[in-house]
Amino acid sequence: MQTPFPLLPTIGTIPENQITGREQDIVKLLRLLRSQSVSVEEMRRMGKSLLLLKLAYLCNSNLQPEEFKQDNFKAKYFSFQGKQNLGEVINLLINELKDFKEWHQIDFSKTYNFIKDIFSVPEVEIGGAKFSLNLPEYKKSWKDIFFKTLEDIADTQAKTNGKLILIFDELPIMLWEWYKEGKHEEAIELLDILRERRQVLEKKGIRFIYCGSIGIKVVLNTFRKDFKYTGEPTNEMEEFSLKPFSENESDFLCECFILSGFNVAADEKQLCLKKVYGLSNGLPFYISTIFNLLQTEFDYNITMNNIEAAYELIINDTKQHKAFKQLIDRLEIYYPKDKKDEMMQILNILSKEDHFIEEELLYTKIDIDNNDSLKQSLYTLLSDHYLIRQVIEGKRYYKFKYQIFKEWWKVNIA
Amino acid sequence: MVESQHSINTILSFGAKSVKPEILEQLLVGRSPAANYLFKSVEGIVKNGNNQQILVIGQRGMGKTHLLRVLYHRCQSYIKNDQLVVAYFAEEEYGVANYFDFLIRILYALIRWEDIDKNTLESKLEELQDTNIPGQVSFAERIIEDYIADKPLLILAENFGDILNAIGTQEQGKLRAWMYQDKRINIIATSQSISDDFDKEDRPFYGFFNLYYLKSLTYKDSLLFLTSLAELDDRPDVVEHLKNKGKAQVKAIYELVKGNHRLLVTFYEFLKSDTLAKLSNHFIKTINDLKPYYETYIRYLPPQQQKIIRYIALSRKPQQGTIISKNCFIDQKSLSKQLSELVRKRLIEAITDQTDKRNKLYDINEPLLRISIEVGEHKEGITALFIDFLAIYYDENELTDKKLKFSDLLEKCESSIEKKEFQYEIQAIEKALSLKRYETLENTFISSEILNILFEVVKQKKYKEAFSILEREKHNIDKLNYSNILFRLYMLNEQYLEAKNLFLKFSDEFVEKKRLFALGALSFSQLVKTENSESFYLKGIEIFEKAEKNGEGSEYLYLAWGNFLAQFATIFRKDEDLFFESFSKFEKAIEYNSMNENIYIELAQWQFGLSIRQKDSKFSIKAFENFEAASDINPKNIRLFKLWGGALGFSSDYNIKDDSNRLKNFKGKFKLLSFKDRVSIWKIFSNVPYLYLLNNTYSILKIDIKHSFDELQHVLVDWINAILSSQLDTLNKADLTFLRKIAIEFKDKIPELAISEIYIDTYEDYKLNGNKNAIYELPKEQRLFFESKILKQPEL
């Protein structure tokens, strides 16, 4: 049983030893990782990065759940955000894995010699700051260097009889950025390595976690459409979807926040925690936002009224809408206009429904002639985590995944 | 710390960053909660090992620099104890073009503020300069990481929105990645607004920061802030002034600067020197002080936006898009983009054009920005601006007062130079006065235009439309006037509850000024049927009294008051005194207008009610006199005859002393009514058991029935049934004989009267002869009717 500790509300970074909750998610993830690589997808601000940082922290500090002690999991977190080419990605991998030398004595000499042989660059220093791969004439061989680097890591890994988890956070968004800048060939090169060589690397004990707020599928679909890309780099990877906090996890996080200097009447506390959990739908971002508002707008006083007032601000005050705006932004950024309009229509209707609505009924309520197109849009909204689905007697029923998103959409968009 | 620290004079020239921390702490008026919140966050970073990323948002001059400076000072003990490393960025970090630059700024900030480690850091920086370019980023990261070691790093950065904008999305991504990988990096930053970089889904820092919005100072805070400045400035005279007369001036300043810290500091200078002599000199000085501040507002704007701002400012009134486009030589498409940018930057505001709702007018957002732009551009020099300013700063009385005082000084003055100066002041004040009068007229004109439209609509009783006009024009009418009109519309639309509730929100001062007590009282009097708690009545009475005291007496006020009191006395069985008080109010109403028959009718009603309560004919006599008086004024008032007839009916049942003249008078007037009016009154009478009335008016009714059988055939049946059903008194043989006679007379023409005749016989047998079996002579449906309606036995 963990003891709550003082934690100020934040929606940014959290030191890895202070990331609360997600224990069950980590158990599930590690079970999957025993045998395969995993892809984690969710919208932004859902806590993906923090989950993966915590996973890495537990594995590397030997704090993983008892059932995984024998597996000898180690993990390394990489954030690919802002990396502009394969060179920078490799640079990041090698620099960050320097710490791992102490555990595994990864021998980069093969890569070092490989680079030296190809480019005759005597001054290249692998693992140090002088590692240089950014000259344009080297570009054609990045693919090989990248694989070589991973192979070095895998070879060392194979000797340890353990598993090394390489967490590639924000991989899809990095590929998307490359695509937007016309560097799709490079993106496809990277995907090819991950497709062709992943199984080889996995045999040697490497596991990958691809993580991103846009699904890797969005990127792949675009590549298929625009460049006739046919690869399946995420085949045989298990998709892992992040759930909201359970009530216990939410309560624990609230308890931590309270310890950082909030006031709450002892006899009202449990009710208040329940209220926060209910209103936030267990989404840690909104739990933190409610507490942030309680400190800035309500002088650190937690009462039922203040919690409700904070929630009202979240729904009604445009200054608090940033985390909701993604619901629209995502449609605008990642989908063509006609598809976006169609999905907006669907969400407008569903936001006014309190229960699941059947697909056929939805078809009658919506100004979309093409039933197939409607089905496709519904499927996209489902896989992009806007909606959830129930199938009853062969009929599909949909509703918003999170009540708080539905409320916001209803009040502000529909 | 290497920057030198200065006294209050520095803050008076906006240099918060180099002012002594104690002074800044003292001037934290209205910002203490923000400073405490930020410091609490730092405590969390140090003591609990938490991370914090906070973005403080506030417009220019709202005290962001001040706040970060205070925070930096408060962090000193943690810095000295090696618990925290702070990289305190310069206010304007120019030239940060990418992530690497950002890292370099961290190093520079450490070098600037950390005396002890300055040399070590500088030598590291040299090493970095010698590193080859591709390796520089990771090397810079490493220098910082090595330097902070296991301590948390806190970056304090201003204009963070601008920094992010300059480094671009991809480089922001690198910064974010670094923050996730190196676990103890904290940012507390400020920004003037929320840009796309914080607000769009595909940006790395989307939804990443806890936001803290700085609010403008309230008037009270502004006064406190200026008082603190005066105290720090060692000016007890100004402190004293601010406790008394200065309050009103601060209010005027507050209106101009909208609680902006920096502008308040500027106006402190003006306030300080606002003695009688030469306002214009101080004004010019103040404006000159302000100019550089406002210049920074526009200096970095794109040329098209500068052009637009300048044009609108010099136009001195809101301008249409098409006019701006023409005068600035900017095509419409680009113009609308630039205008929306300027609105977003809050430099101009968009107002709906009242003459054509589809159009928008654009005006400079802050009056002082316009004034500052005009300086140097205006062909009349500063005089026109000074006049404008006077008109904003002082009210009409103050200006008149100042003019008189300057005139005095002019008379006593001997120096010709000073004379000229005083003359200038006087002329300026005179012009300001006429400007002010014109503005007042113009405002009245706008309001009266709207009122005219409203009046027209109200005249046609289109209240719904009136409500929507009022709502639409809300911003053109001042708040109190709006409430006043809304209240009146509620009354007109008979929304008395809404009217009453709105009325109760008004201050007595407002109600008194607008003479709304009487209407408020009226709203109470109209609600007697739905709201009848004792406290409701007591409140109502209080308002009637206030209305009288406020000189709002009228026939309507006293009429409503009389009714209200009588109603109160009746419901709560109050003693007669309250009735007497009520009657005296009616008398008062009659004093106002002796030709309003309704006052007599209302009074007669309550007098008759009291006589029934007392079983005394004294007040019934007065009541009938008043009914007669009302009929003298308006012999065609149907309501009067209904009530008068009713009273006659009751008077026999309650054994109130008969007076044959009463009937005579009633019948005499009743006959004079039109046939149509009488029909409607017969229908009312037929539903109540007025045997006495039937008996005495039958001769008239008979003629009317013969005149129009169709309209009145049911009246007799209903009336007889009503009389038989009455439980007030058992009918005697003579009564029944009379009723039977009527039934027989008309039963050929009105078959239902044959049944009425059977009921009359049964009644006589059952009630007068005591034959309870009489009812069994009736067919079943008649028996059931007789039992339930006439005998009033509950149905089985």
Interface residues (C-beta under 8 A of the other chain):
Chain A: F5 P6 L7 L8 P9 T10 I11 G12 T13 I14 P15 E16 N17 Q18 R44 R45 S49 L53 Y77 F78 S79 F80 Q81 G82 K83 Q84 G87 N91 N95 E96 G128 A129 K130 F131 S132 L133 N134 D169 E170 I173 M174 E177 S213 S260 G261 F285 S288 N292 Q295 T296 D299 K319 Q320 K322 A323 K325 Q326 D329 R330 I333
Chain B: P33 Y37 K40 S41 G44 I45 K47 N48 G49 N50 N51 Q52 Q53 Y99 T131 N132 P134 G135 Q136 S138 F139 R142 T169 Q170 E171 Q172 G173 K174 L175 R176 A177 M179 Y180 Q181 K183 R184 I185 I187 I194 F198 D199 K200 E201 D202 P204 Y206 G207 F208 F209 N210 L211 Y212 Y213
